[in-house]
Amino acid sequence: MSWYPPALPPLAGKRYLITGANAGLGFFTAARLAGAGANVVLAGRSPERLEAAMAAIRCARPEASVEPLVIDLASLDSVRAGAGRLLHRPPLDGVVTNAGMVHTPGARLESPDGNELVLATNVLGHFALLARLLPHLVPGARIVALGSLSSRLSTFRIDDLQLTRGYDFWRAYAQSKIASQVFAFELDRRLRAADAPVSSLVAHPGYSISGRTPRVPGVNEPTAGARFADALQAAWAQGKHRGAEVTLHALTAAEVEGGQFWGPRFRTKGEPILQHPTRTSRDAAIGARFWAFSEQATGTTFAVGA
């Protein structure tokens, strides 16, 4: 199992939720946590893909403790149902809000609740989920949002988050990733203000691509052509199993604190180091506006410390 790197420090007794855990960064994050002894909830839309991911983890570590959670983050009904199921299970030591649309649609689409689909999937679903799960996190728990280098390559339309004034697939993705970071940092500010024993931070995986990632049957099976094309980017790209190292560091390392922004040493690849996010992501006024927008768009009151 060459795709399965050395274990993390022992995590027996810990319990984590990873969204989008059936493939990519989410899968390798879940696999490493399970290999270190944690109980891991793998969340995703497809029961079949979740089963394939869990089978791959158990093949590498037969003793791994993994369980599925079928949830569609684009649907608020599905989010509420999924959160309800989690609230009847043991509390969580951490959540990684990894799920998201990378290959965004060429035309503007809406979620079942009438929100722009990419924003709904990548951010608003996580907002509604965490609003319900926050009381279910143990003291010392961490919430890690997946950031992106795209946050440095696009502006943020705080007055047009639904992209009704103009849509293109790149802006939809980049704006959703900026929003993810804005939300994570605003959440940490509110947690600190409430003196809550939970922290929120951001990890970005650099440029992590499938063709640089080991083959895992049923999970990551790029074609020979994709491997060849991605190999040409080896100087600045890494596999998703390596991109997951940043997330794992943010979730488990002793020196990590809320409000931080971790990424690869060489920006697109390398071991995790502490970095600086964009000023937009850190802007408290923008954070407050986005929080109010998210409550309205999801019909959710997100009370921190109440």
N, C-alpha and C positions, 0 to 999 in steps of 0.2 A: 504494500500500500504506500507507494512512494509519495502520493499526494498528502499523506497524513504526517505532518511535521511533529517534532517532539512536543510532549505535553507541557501545558502551563503549570504553574505551582498548583498544589492540590486545592480543589474547589468542592470537595465533598460537603454536602449539606447546603450548598448554594443552589438557587433556582433562578433561571433567566428566561426571558421571553425575547425571541428574535423574530421580527417580522420579515417577510420575504426570504425565509430560510430554506426554501426548496432548491435554490440555485445560487451561483455567484458568490458574492461577498458574504451574504447571509448564511449560505450553507457552510462555508469554511469557518465562519465565526461560531456557528452552532456546533460543528464537528469538534473544534478545538476545545470548547467549553465542556462538551460531553466527555471528551477524552481525558479531561482533568478531573472528572468525577462529579461535575454539576448535573443537576436535572435541568433539561433544556426543553422549552416549549417552542416548537417550530411552527410558525404561523405562515399561511399562504392561502391562495384562492383554490388551488387544485388538490383534492384529496389524493389523486394518483401521484402527483409530483411530490407531495409531502411524504407519501409512503416510500417512494423511490429514494428520497433523500435520507429518510430514517434507515432504510435498508442498507444504504452505503455506509452510514455511520456505524451501524451495528456490525457490518462486515469487517470493518477496521478495528472496532472495539466492541466485542460481543456484550460486554457488561455495561455499555452506555445506557444512560437513562434519558430517553427522549420520548416526547409525546406530541401529537399534532394538534393544531388549532386551525380549522378551516374558517377563513375570514376574508372578506373582500373589502379592502380599505376605501374603495370608491363609493361604497354603499353605507350610509349611516345606520340603516337597519341591521346590516351584517355586523358592523362595528359594535353596536349595542348588544347584539346577541353574543358575539364573541367575548366581549368584556364581561357579560353576565356569567358565561361559563368559567372564565378565569377567576371570578370572585368566589366561586365555590371550590376552588382548588387552593393549595397552600400559597402564602404570600411570596412576592418576588424580591430577589436581591438586585435585580437590574433588568432594564429594558433597552434593546437596541432597535431604534426605529429605522430599519434598513430598507424596507420595502419601497419600491417606487418604479415609475415608468421611466425607462431610459430611452427606448425607441418610441418617441412621442408621435401622435398622429399628425398628418400633414394639414388637416383642417380642424378647426375648433369643435370639440365635442363636449357634451355635458354629462355629468354623473347622474344617477337616478334621482338625486336630490336637487338637480339644477345648477350645480357648481361646475366650473371649468374642470374637465376631467383630469388633467395632469396635476393641477393644484389639489383637487379632491383626493387623488390617490396618494400623492407624495407627502402631503402636509395635513390637510383637513381631517383625514381619517385618523391620523396619528394624534391630532389635537383632541378629537372626540374620545379616542381610546384612552389616552393618558388622563383626561379629565375624570374618567371613571376609575382608572386603576391607581391613581396617586395614593389614595388611602390604603391600598393593598400592597404597598411597598414597605419593606422592613427598614428600620433605621440604618443609615449608611448606604442605602441603595443608590445606584447611579442610573441615569437615563442618558444614553448616548445617541445623538442624532448623526446621521450620515451627511456630512457636508460635501462640497465639491469645488474643484478648481474653477468650474464655470461661474462661481460667485464673483470671481475677479474679472470676468469677461463680459458682463452684461449689466445694464442699469436695472433698477428695481422700481417698478411702477406701483407705488403704494396706493395710488388713487385709481388703479385699474388692475387690481389683482385677478379679476375674472377675465382679463384680456378681451373685453368687448370692443375696445377701440382699435384693435389690430392684433392678429394672431399669426405667429409662425412657430414651427416646431422647436426651433432652437430657443426662442424666447420663453416658450412654455416650460421647457426643461430648466433653463438657467434661472428663471424667476422662481420656480418651485424650490430649487435648491437654496437660493438666497433666503426664501421664506422659511425653509427648514432651519437654517442657521439663526435667523431672526427669532423664531419661536423658541429655539433651544436656549438662547441667551436671555430672552425675556423670562422664560420659565425659571432659569437659575436666579435671576434678580428677585423674582417673587418668592421663590423658596427661601432665599437668604433673608428677605424682609420679614417673612413669617417665622424665621428661625426653625425651619423645617429640617429634619435630619436626612434630607435627600438632596442630591446634586444633579445638575443637568449640564452637559457639555457637548462639544462637537468633535468628530473625527472625520477627516477626509482621506480617502484611499489613494490619492494620487491618480495616476493613469494606469488602471488595472484592467486588463483585457483577457478575453476568453482564450485566445490563441497562445497566450503565455502561461496558461493555467494547466496543471496536470489533468489528464483524462480521468473522470470518475463516471463509470457506467450509470446511465440513467439520470445523471446530474450535469456533467460537463463533457460534451462530446463534440468538439469543434471538428470541422472537416479538414482534410489535408490542405486545401486551399486557404482556409482561414488561418491555419497554423503558419503556413508560409508567409502570408501577408502580414500577420502579426509579428513574426520573427524579424521582419524588416524594421520593426519599431523597437527592437530590443534595447537600444541605447537609452531610451526614455520611457519605456513601458515595463510593467511587471505583471505577474499573474495575480488573479483575484485571491489566491491563497496567501499571497504576500500583502496585498492591500488590506486583508482582514487583520493583519498584525496590528495595524494602527487602532482599529476598533477594539481589539482585545486588550491592548495596552490601556486605552481610555477607560475600559470597563473594569479592569482588574488591578492595575499597577498601584502600588501604595502611594506614590508621590503625586498622583493625579488629584486635581481639585475641580470643583464646579466652576463653570464659566470659562474653562480653558478650551483651546483649539489645537488639536493634535493632527499632524500629518507626516508624510514621509520626508526623510532628511533632504533629499534632492528634489523636493517639490512634487515630482511625478513618480518617484520610486525611492526605496530605501527604508531604513528602520525608523520607528516612530520618534519624532521630536516635537517639542512644544513650539507652536507657530503663532502668528498674529492673523486674525480674521480681518475682513474688510470693515471699514468704519460703518458702512451701512448695516452690516450684520449686528454690530455692537450698539447701534444708536438706540437709546432708551425710548425716545419719542416715537421712532418707527416701530419699535417693539410693542409699545402700548397700543398704537393704532392697529397693528396686525392682530393683536390679541382680541381687541374689540370686534374687528372684522370677522375673526374666526369664530367667536361666540355667536355672532349673528348668522354666519353662513352655515353653521352646524346646528343651530338651535340648542347650544350647550352652554351652560354656565360652568366655567372652569374656576372653582374656588380653591385657592392655595392656602392651606393653613387654617381653613375654616372649620 
